Amino acid sequence: MTGPIFNRPRKMISSRTLSLAFGLSSVLATFGQLPVVDIGLFDNGLGQLEVRLRPDGSFNEFFSSVVFTVRWDAASGANLDAVVQVAPQSNYMPVLKSGGEIDDQGYRYQVFAGFGTAPLSNFSVTWAPAAEIGLMTINVLNGTGVFEIVNDAWTADPNNNGDFYVSLNGEDKTGSIYQISTGVVEPVASDDWSMDVLPNPTDGPSTITIAAPEGSGQGELELINAAGQLVWSRSFSSLRGTVRASMDLTPFLAGVYTVRLRSDEQVLTQRLVRR
């Protein structure tokens, strides 16, 4: 008689305790969940690249570190200037170039790295879910081209260590690269020419944007395959100001092509990758 009377309350207390502990653990796990952070690269319209972050949840704690690599066509001759940041991002996550530009397999690479200084809350900052944060801008020098934040064989090499990486509170919270590539076209002066091809790489359609000085004559736009064969062309009776042309590479094999603009005044080339 004594046994059952004593055992029943112990069983009930044990069940309630377990239930309470489980509920508390669930609340703490939800409360402590850290967001995953994506990264994107954009042309801000001023001849500059802008790097943006996009968390999938709220956050105001310690942004520990970030690493990413920008890649572009080495044949463009373009270079990247110094990093430009504004407060509060420059306060809690200063970013610098990690080493110099490196050419490899036709591409030019620049690795960037940043390390946190203090929690975001110290600067009255709280990230909002899916809201973009402008981390930095950088001027493009000596040319134009298509720039990408990439994870590829070069960035994955331990000697380069350039894969995209984000750490929050010391934990790996790396998301995805959500803007694969962007073109930067420098402002065109009276005697300047430029040509930009987007998207690049492409699964098919691409748009070619040509900027030519006033008074420029006729021109020929050509697409040349890796064997040096002309596979597409379009003629222009006049190249003046900004001219755009659409091109579809869907019928063509995957590979590297050359877009070439020929005119009486200028010859421009741009590498185009068909995936």
C-alpha positions in Angstrom: 0.0 0.0 0.0 2.8 2.3 0.9 4.7 1.6 -2.3 2.1 2.7 -4.9 1.1 5.8 -2.9 4.8 6.9 -2.8 5.6 6.0 -6.4 2.8 7.8 -8.1 3.8 11.4 -7.1 7.4 10.7 -8.0 6.3 9.6 -11.5 4.1 12.7 -12.0 6.8 15.1 -10.8 9.3 13.4 -13.1 7.0 13.7 -16.2 6.4 17.4 -15.5 10.0 18.1 -15.0 11.0 16.5 -18.3 8.2 18.4 -20.1 9.3 21.7 -18.6 13.0 21.0 -19.4 12.1 20.0 -23.0 10.1 23.2 -23.5 12.8 25.4 -22.0 15.4 23.8 -24.3 13.3 24.4 -27.3 12.8 28.1 -26.4 16.5 28.5 -25.8 17.4 26.8 -29.1 15.0 29.0 -31.0 16.2 32.2 -29.3 19.9 31.4 -29.9 19.6 30.5 -33.6 22.0 32.5 -35.8 21.1 33.6 -39.3 22.8 32.4 -42.5 24.4 35.3 -44.5 24.4 35.5 -48.3 26.7 37.8 -50.4 26.1 39.7 -53.6 28.1 41.9 -56.0 26.5 44.9 -57.7 27.3 47.8 -60.0 26.2 50.9 -58.2 26.1 53.0 -61.4 29.1 55.1 -60.5 31.8 52.8 -62.0 32.1 51.1 -58.7 31.4 47.6 -57.4 29.3 47.3 -54.3 29.4 44.2 -52.0 26.2 43.5 -50.1 25.3 41.0 -47.4 21.9 39.5 -46.8 21.1 37.7 -43.6 18.0 35.4 -43.3 17.3 36.5 -39.8 17.8 39.2 -37.2 21.3 39.7 -35.7 23.0 42.2 -33.5 25.9 40.2 -31.9 29.5 39.6 -33.0 30.2 39.5 -36.8 33.4 37.5 -36.4 34.8 37.4 -40.0 34.1 37.4 -43.7 36.2 36.2 -46.7 35.3 36.4 -50.4 37.0 36.7 -53.8 36.2 38.8 -56.8 37.1 37.4 -60.2 37.2 39.0 -63.7 38.7 38.6 -67.1 42.5 39.3 -67.0 42.4 40.4 -70.6 40.2 43.4 -69.7 43.2 45.0 -68.1 41.0 46.2 -65.3 42.2 46.6 -61.7 40.5 47.1 -58.4 41.2 50.2 -56.3 41.3 50.4 -52.5 38.3 49.3 -50.4 35.9 52.1 -49.4 33.6 51.7 -46.4 31.3 53.9 -44.4 30.1 53.7 -40.8 28.8 51.7 -39.1 30.0 48.8 -41.2 33.5 50.2 -41.2 33.4 50.2 -37.4 32.2 46.6 -36.8 33.7 44.9 -39.9 36.7 46.6 -41.5 37.5 44.8 -44.8 40.9 44.9 -46.6 42.4 43.2 -49.6 44.2 40.0 -48.7 47.3 40.1 -50.9 47.5 41.4 -54.4 45.7 40.6 -57.6 46.6 37.3 -59.1 46.2 36.1 -62.7 45.4 32.4 -63.3 43.8 30.5 -66.3 42.7 33.7 -68.0 41.1 35.2 -64.9 42.2 37.8 -62.4 41.5 37.3 -58.7 41.4 39.5 -55.6 40.7 38.1 -52.2 39.1 40.2 -49.5 39.0 39.5 -45.7 37.5 41.3 -42.7 37.6 40.6 -39.0 35.1 41.9 -36.5 35.9 44.5 -33.8 32.9 44.5 -31.5 29.2 43.3 -31.4 26.8 45.1 -33.7 24.8 46.2 -30.7 27.7 48.4 -29.6 27.0 50.5 -32.6 23.2 50.4 -32.2 22.9 48.1 -35.3 20.5 45.2 -35.7 20.3 43.3 -39.0 16.8 42.7 -40.3 15.8 39.4 -42.0 16.4 39.5 -45.8 17.6 43.2 -45.7 20.7 44.0 -47.7 23.7 45.5 -45.9 26.2 47.5 -48.0 29.5 46.2 -46.8 31.9 48.1 -49.1 32.5 49.7 -52.5 35.5 49.6 -54.7 36.4 51.6 -57.8 37.3 49.8 -61.0 40.4 51.2 -62.7 41.9 50.9 -66.2 39.0 49.2 -68.0 35.6 47.6 -67.8 34.4 44.0 -67.5 32.3 41.5 -65.8 33.1 40.9 -62.1 32.0 38.0 -59.9 32.2 36.8 -56.4 33.1 33.2 -56.9 33.9 29.8 -55.3 36.0 27.9 -57.9 39.0 25.7 -58.1 41.4 28.6 -57.5 39.6 29.9 -54.4 39.3 26.4 -53.0 43.0 25.8 -53.2 44.4 25.9 -49.6 47.2 28.2 -50.8 44.7 30.8 -51.8 41.9 30.2 -49.2 39.5 32.4 -51.0 36.1 30.7 -50.8 33.2 32.7 -49.5 33.0 32.4 -45.7 31.0 34.1 -42.9 31.4 33.6 -39.2 28.9 34.9 -36.6 29.8 34.5 -32.9 32.6 32.2 -34.1 30.2 29.9 -35.9 30.2 29.2 -39.7 27.1 30.8 -41.1 28.1 31.0 -44.7 25.1 31.3 -47.1 25.1 31.6 -50.9 26.4 34.0 -53.6 23.1 35.5 -54.7 24.3 37.9 -57.4 26.7 35.9 -59.5 28.2 38.6 -61.8 27.9 42.2 -62.6 29.3 44.5 -65.3 30.9 47.8 -64.7 30.9 50.4 -67.5 33.1 53.4 -67.0 31.6 56.8 -67.8 32.3 57.5 -71.5 34.2 60.7 -72.4 34.1 62.3 -75.9 36.9 60.1 -77.2 36.3 56.9 -75.1 34.9 53.5 -76.2 33.7 50.6 -74.1 31.9 47.3 -74.6 30.1 45.2 -71.9 28.5 41.8 -72.2 25.9 40.6 -69.7 25.2 38.1 -68.4 28.6 36.5 -68.6 28.8 33.5 -68.3 25.5 32.8 -70.0 23.2 29.9 -70.6 22.1 31.5 -73.9 20.9 35.1 -74.1 23.3 38.0 -73.6 23.1 41.7 -74.1 26.0 43.7 -75.5 26.3 47.4 -74.6 28.5 49.6 -76.6 29.4 53.1 -75.7 30.9 55.1 -78.5 31.9 58.8 -79.0 29.6 61.2 -80.8 30.2 61.1 -84.6 31.4 57.5 -84.7 30.8 55.7 -88.0 29.5 52.3 -88.9 30.6 49.1 -87.1 30.5 45.3 -87.1 29.8 43.2 -84.1 31.1 39.6 -84.3 31.1 36.4 -82.3 34.0 34.1 -82.8 34.4 30.6 -81.4 37.5 29.0 -79.9 38.5 27.7 -83.3 38.6 31.2 -84.7 35.4 30.8 -86.7 32.9 33.6 -87.2 29.6 32.2 -85.9 27.4 35.3 -85.6 27.5 39.0 -86.7 25.5 42.1 -86.8 26.1 45.4 -88.6 25.5 48.9 -87.4 25.1 51.9 -89.8 26.1 54.2 -87.0 27.8 53.8 -83.6 27.0 56.8 -81.5 26.4 57.2 -77.8 25.1 53.9 -76.2 24.1 51.1 -78.5 22.7 47.7 -77.3 22.4 44.4 -79.2 20.8 41.1 -78.1 22.5 37.8 -78.9 21.4 34.3 -78.1 24.0 31.6 -77.7 21.5 28.8 -77.0 22.3 27.0 -80.4 26.0 27.1 -79.8 28.2 24.6 -77.9 29.5 25.4 -74.4 32.9 27.1 -74.4 34.7 30.3 -74.5 33.8 32.8 -77.3 35.2 36.2 -78.3 32.9 39.2 -78.9 34.6 41.6 -81.2 33.5 45.1 -82.3 35.2 46.4 -85.4 34.8 50.0 -86.6 36.8 52.5 -88.6 38.0 54.1 -85.3 38.3 51.2 -82.9 38.5 47.4 -82.3 37.2 46.1 -79.0 37.1 42.5 -77.7 35.4 40.8 -74.8 35.6 37.2 -73.7 32.2 35.5 -73.3 31.6 32.1 -71.7 28.7 29.9 -72.9 27.9 27.4 -70.0 
